[in-house]
Amino acid sequence: MRPRRTHDEAVDATHDRQETTPLARAISGKMLFVFILGDVLGAGIYALVGEIAGEVGGAVWVPLVVALVMAMLTAASYAELVTKYPRAGGAAVFAQRAYKLPIVSFMVGFCMLAAGVTSAAGLALAFSGDYLQVFVGVPTVPAALAFLVIVALLNARGITESLRANLVMTVVEVSGLVLIIALAGLVLGRGDGDPSRVLEFDGTTTPALAVLGAALLAFYSFVGFETSANIAEEVKDVRRVYPRALFGALAAAGAVYALVGLAVTTVVPPETLAESSGPLLEVVDAADAGIPAWFFSLIALVAVANGALLTMIMASRLTFGMARDGLLPSVLAKVLPRRRTPWTAIIATTVVAMGLCLTGSVAALAETVVLLLLFVFVSTNVAVLVLRRDDTGEDHFRAPTILPILALVTCVVLATQQSAETWLRAALLLAVGVLLYVVRRFTTDSTTKNAPAERG
């Protein structure tokens, strides 16, 4: 008869199970910081600054700061749960532990997965649209499909190679935004521009309502930090480095965004920005510093490509985690022996993203992404409170209780502002998720019932 284990031995065994992984622990704290920063500093700021100006007026920096605070609230919940349960799967794993209901954890994971592949599809279309046409005239959809194949190949090659590419692309993204800030300084230095515009609000409504409406748009520019939860299993010393990398990256992105917000309306009137599909190009033109227009098209392409790569890394790792936990077919948990990357999950998510490229515009896909992620954020913020009673025996980050509560309030406010069309599109995707769950559950139950007869 085996002796019973002591409590300490049981905790150690649980820790061993949590720390053992078939994935390569190749991500350092600095690489994680760059991963998150690159994912947040995506294509959104290059396209949405004009729309934010149309909502709020010249005070573009204000809703960007408000959106940063909203993102930080939910990020605190992710910091606690990731350092408490550092496994691939992210929000789906948190929901499984908190609610003990397979359908809830499945649907949370499916929302995250659906948001990821939908976002990648939208980014592929954005990459293949006007920005690419500046350099080469090719049909948009075929170019988007080819782009996704290239992203998949880089993803399959290895997490280290993918993050090295992310490092280069993030430097390019940040450099482009820093250049916008520098151009604003140049304009002010020669006595042009109008700094007073940064304190002007849209006169058609109250400042508070203007900031709220613009913050809904600005929040999309911070989406992406949550994807880091799905690579926690590949981070070295995740409990120590994750909170610092997460909050540091968000703070850095927020500082850059706020400075960009100050810069653009100092140089260009908000009305002009609102009417432009390339608002940062308006700043380049107004500065008249000899920088060619194609230069920013190239930077935008790099920003979009980086966002697509990081999103597909997240989606494939989430698929792997859900398959390993029995929420998706086990075939999706296969790993390349040499590269140690989840190759079947990469193929599956790429195929789905390619299909979504055929279903709608960039704007329609982006709106759906935001609403799906709000469902995930609500689940995560509730889960962090529910799981406070679960003692893992490990030191981890703990968020003040008020933060997840405030985060829930912001999620509800943002969700109520979405259009009926966006709700319908999200509902159809959720219906697909329910169908997949029912089929998976029915298949599992049938296999279990038939197992004794097969053995007999």
N, C-alpha and C positions, 0 to 999 in steps of 0.2 A: 504493500500500500504506500503511495507517494505521500510524503509529509506535506502538510498544509503550509503555504507560503505566508510569511509575515506581511504586514501592511507595506513596509518599506520595500520588500522584495516585489510585491505586486505593482507598486508604483514604478520601480525600476524596469519591470517587464513592460509596462505600458509605455514608458519612455522609450525603450528599445524599439517597440513596434512603431512608435511615431517617428523615430529618427531613421529607421531603415527604409531605404528607397531604391528602386531600380534606376532612378534618374540621376544624372551626374550633378553633384554639388559643385558647380563651377562659377557661381555668381557671387562676387564680393560686394561689400557694402557700397563701394563707389560705383560699381557696375549697376547695382540696383537703383541708386540715386539717378544715374543717367537714364536707365530704363524708364523710370516713372516720369522724369522730366521730359524725356522725348515723347512719351505717350500723351502727356498733358499739353505740351507745346506742339500740338498737331495743326491740322489745316484750319481748324475753327477760327482762330484769331485772324488768319489771313483773309477770310471771307466775311466774318460776322461783325467786324468793327463798324462797317458802314450801317448795318441793320441796327446795331446798338445805338449808334448816333441818331438814327431815325426815330428811335423810341425815347431817348432821354435828352437829346440835344447835345450841347458841347461838353457836358460833364460825363464823358464816356468812362472815365476812371472810376467813378463812384459805383455803378453796378458791377464792375469787374471786381472791386474790393468786396462788395456784398456777396457776390457769387463765390469768392475765395473763402469767406467765412462759412457759407453753407457747405462747401466741399470739405472744409476742415472738420466740421461737426461729424459728418459720416466717416471721414478718414480716421477719427479717433476710435470708432467702433471697429474698423478694420484692423487698426494697430493692435487692439486688445485681442481680437479673435485670431489673427494670424500668428501672433507670438504665443498664444495659448494652444492652438492647434495648427502647427506648421505643416500642412499637407496640401498637395495639389487638389484642386476642386473648389477652393475658395468658398463663396457664399453658399453653395450647395452642401458642403461639408458642415458649415455652421448651422444651416437649417436642419440638417439631419440630426445633429446632436441636440439642438434646442427643442424641436417639435416632435421628434420620434414618429413622424408621419411620412412614410415613403413618398406619397404623392406631393406633399409640400416641398420636401427637399428636391424632388425631381423637377417640379415646376420652377423653383427658384433657380436651379442649375440651368434649366431650359431657357428661362428668361435671359440669363447671363449669356448663354451660348447663342441664343437668337439675336441678342443685341450685338454680340461680337461679330458674327458672320454678316449681319445686316450692315453694320458699320463698315466692315471690310469691303462689302459690295459697293456701298456708296462711295468709299474712298477710291476704289478702282475706277468707277465712273468719273469721279472728279479728276483723277490722274489722267484719264484718257480724253478729257474734254478740252476746253479752251486752252488750258496751260500747255498741254502736249501739242496742240495744233499750231502753236507758235513756231515749233521746231519741225514738225513733220505732219503732213495731212494724212491721217488714217481714220478708218471708221471707228467710232467710239467703243461700241460693244466688243468687237473682236480684240481691240487693243486692251480693253479692261480684262478680258478673259486671259490673254497672254500675260498680262501683268500679274494676275493672281497665281499663275503657274510659276512664274519666276520667284514670287514671294514664298510659295510652298517649297521650292527647291532650296532656298536659303534657310528656311525654317527647319527642313529635314537634315540639313548638313550639320547642324549642331547649335546649341544654345549660346556657346561662346562666340562662334562665328556670327550668329545673328546679332548678338549684343555689341560686337565690335563694329558691325555695319551701323547699328543704331547709334553708337558713339559718334561716328563720322557725320551721320545725317543730323543728329541733334546739334552738333557744333554749327552746321550750316544753318539750321533753323534759327538758333539763338543769334547767330551773326546777322541774319537778315533783320531780325527785330531790333537788335542793337543799332544797326545801320539806320533804321527809321528814327530811333531816338536821337542819334548823332545828327541826322539831317535836320531834325527839328531845332537842335541847338545851333546849327549853322544858319538856319533861317532867322532865328531870334538874334543871333550875333550880328547879322547885317541889317537889323532894324525892321525886318518884315514879320509877318505873322501877327496873331492877336491872342496873347496869353489869357485875356479876360474871358475868352470863350470856355475855358475849362471849368468855370463856375456857373455857366448858363444851363438852364433846364428847359425842356420843351414847354412852351407856353400854352399848349392846348389842354393840359391837365395839371394836377398838383405834382410837385417834385417827388413826393413819396410814391405815387402811382407810376410816375415815369420811371423811377429807379427800379420798382418791382417788375414792371414790364420788361425793362432792359436786362434785369438780372436773370430772367428766365432764359433769355438768349445767351447771356454771358456764362451761365452755368454749363452750357454745352462745351465751352472752351476749357473747362476744368475736368470734364469727364475723361476717364482714362486711368486715374490713379487706382481704381478698384481692380484693374487687370493684374496688378502686381501680386495680389493674393494667390493667384493661380500658378505662380512660379516660386512660391515660398519653399517648396520642397527641394528646389535647386539652389537655394541661397545658403552660403556659409554663415554659421553662427546667426541664424535668422532672428532669434529672440532678442539679440543685442542690437543688430544693425537695422532691422526693419523699421521701427518707429522713427529713427533719425533720418533714414533715407526717404520715408514717406512724407513726413512733415517738412523736411528740408526741401524736397523737390517741389511740393505745393507752394511753399513760401517763395521759392525762387521764381516759379512760374507766375505767381501773383504779383511779385515785384516787377517783373518784365512786362506783364500785361498792363499794370497800372501806369508804368512809364510810357508804354505805347499809347495808352488811352489819352494821356496828357499831351503826347507829341502830335497825334494826328489832328486833333481839333485846334491845336495851336497854329498849325500850318494851313489846314484846309477847313472851311466852314462845314458844320455838320450836315447842312442840306446837300452839299456836293458829295460828301462821303456816303450819305444815304442813297443817292441815286447811282452810285458806282458799284459794279460787280467786282472791281479790283481796288478796294479803298486804299490799300497801301501804295499802289501804283500812283494814286493821286498825290500822295505825299512826295514820292520820287519826282514826279513831273513838276510839282510846285517848287520843290527845292532847287531844281534846275542846276544840279551839281555835276552833270556829265555822266550820270549813271544810265545805261541803256535800259529800255523797258523790258527786254527779254531777260535781263538779269534776275528780276523778281519773279518772272515766270519759272525760271529754273529753281529758285529757292522754294517756291510754292510746290513744285513737283517733288522736291526732296522732302518737304514737310508731309505731303500726302503719302508718299511712299513709306516714310518712317512710321506714320500712324498705322498704315495697313499692315506692315510687318509686325509691329508690336501687338496689334489686335489679333492677328492670326496666331501668334505665339500663345496668347492668352486662350483663344478658342480651342486650340489643339490640346493644351495642357488641361483645360477644364473638361474636355471630352474624355481625355485619358483618365482623369480622376473619377469622373462619374462612371465610366466603364469598369474601373477597378473596384468601385464600391457597389457594383451590381445595378446601377441605375440606367446604364446603357449596355448594349451587347458587349460581351467580353472581348470580342475581336478588336474592338477599338482601344484596348489597353496594350496592344502589342508594341514592343520597343525594338528599334534597330539594335542588334547586338553590339556593333562597333561604335556607332554614333550615339547610342543611348537616347534617341529621340523617338517620340510616339508617332511612328510613321503612318499607321492606319488612321489615327485621329487627324493627322495633318491632311491626308487624302480626303477624308470624309468632309471636314470643314471647308476645304477648298472647293470641292464639288458643289456643296450647298451655296457657298458665296457666289460661285459662278452662275448658279441658277437664279439667285436673287438679283444679279445684274440685269436680268431680262424683265424684271417685274415693276420697276418704277424709277423715278428720278432721284437725284442726289438729295434734294430737299425732303422728299417724301420718306426716304429711307432714314435720314438723319432724325426727323421728328419721331419716328417709331423707336429708334435707338434710345432716345432720352426717356420716353415713357416706360419702356421695358426695364431700363436701369433703375427707375424710381421704384418699381416693384421690388427689385433686388435690394435696394437700399433700405426700404421699409423692413423687409425680412431681416436684414443684417442688424439694423438698429434695435429691433425687438429681441433678436437672438442674443445680443450682448448682455441684455438685462436678464433674460431667462437663464443663461448659462453662468451667471454669477455664483450659483449654488454648486457648480461643478468644480471641484478642486482637483487639478491635474498633478499637483505636487511639484510644479515647475514655476520658477519666477517668470513673470511676463508683464507687459505693459498693462496698466489698468486706467481706463478713462473715467473721469468724474461722472457720476450718474446723470447729472444734468445735461451732459453733452449729447448722449443718444436720444434723450427726450426732446431736446431742441432740434436735433436732426430729423426726428419723425415729423415735427411740425413743419419744417421746411419742405420735406418730401411731399406732404399732403398739399401744401400751398402750391408747389410747382405742378403737381399732378392735376389740380383743379383748373389750371390755366391752359391745359392742352385742348386741342380742337376735337370735335366729334369724329372727324375723319381719321385722326391719329388714334383715337380710342378704338375705332372699328378695326383698323389695320392691326393694332396690337391684339385685339380680341381674337382675330382670325389666327394669328400666330400662336396664341395661347391655346386655342382649340386644337391646333396641330400637336402641341405638346401633350395635351390630355389624351389625344388619340394614341400617340406613341407610348404613353404610360400604360394605357389600357391593354394595348397589344403586347407590350413587354410583360405585364403582369399575367395576362392570360397564357402567354407562352410558357412562362415560368411555372405557373400552377399546373398546366397540362403535363409538363415534363416531370414535375414532382409526383403527380398522381399515377403516371405511367411507369415510374421507376421500379416499384415492387414487381409489377407484372413482367417487366423486361428481365429482371434478375431471376424470376422464377422460370 
